[in-house]
Amino acid sequence: MAKTALLVIDLVNDIVHPQGKIAASAAFIREHEVLEQVNQVIKVAREARFPIVHIKIGFSASYIECPIQSPLFSKVKLAGALQLGTWGTEFHEKVDVQPDDFILIKKRVSAFYATPLEAVLHAQKIDSLILTGVSTDMAIQNTAREAHDRDYQVTIVEDACGAAQQKVHENAINQLARISTTTTAALLDKNLK
């Protein structure tokens, strides 16, 4: 039987709050009630006693660890976004983060790159991951692909993920179908009861 963990990715103010500095996904998140769906998945995970890992991207005030040659990350630095210790890297107030949840900080798109995520998963004997958060076409997709290549079973909760645009979200979900299972928050809840 698979032992599962829930990954909640990049639901920080600078990315998902309408006043965030790089909040291209904020409208999609609001219109599709993504945060509400994420909280439903978190509730289900807590009831099933799955470890919950909240992952956020963040950089020091100097951005020394931010790759300036990256078209993506150079925009982050230019916007003054995702500085650790600021409102921008706090989890959105609607996201249910509890003291027993594990908080992980990443410096790149994938939640695995140069983070202790795999050590945490191995320590807990996890072999199955449920992914939620943003952005479906970036952090969710990269983390799912890397998880797949590390031999984890991957489930994407489609309505608990978001992107800047519906078509971008749908394309990412379609691509991920080759390496993962997709579900909805309601189906996940039903299947785990």
Secondary structure, 3 states (H helix, E strand, C coil): CCCEEEEEECCEHHHHCCCCCCCCCHHHHHHCCHHHHHHHHHHHHHHCCCCEEEEEECECCCCCCCCCCCHHHHHHHHHCCCECCCHHHCECCCCCCCCCCEEEEECCCCCCCCCCHHHHHHHCCCCEEEEEEECHHHHHHHHHHHHHHCCCEEEEEEEEEECCCHHHHHHHHHHHCCCCEEECHHHHHHHCC
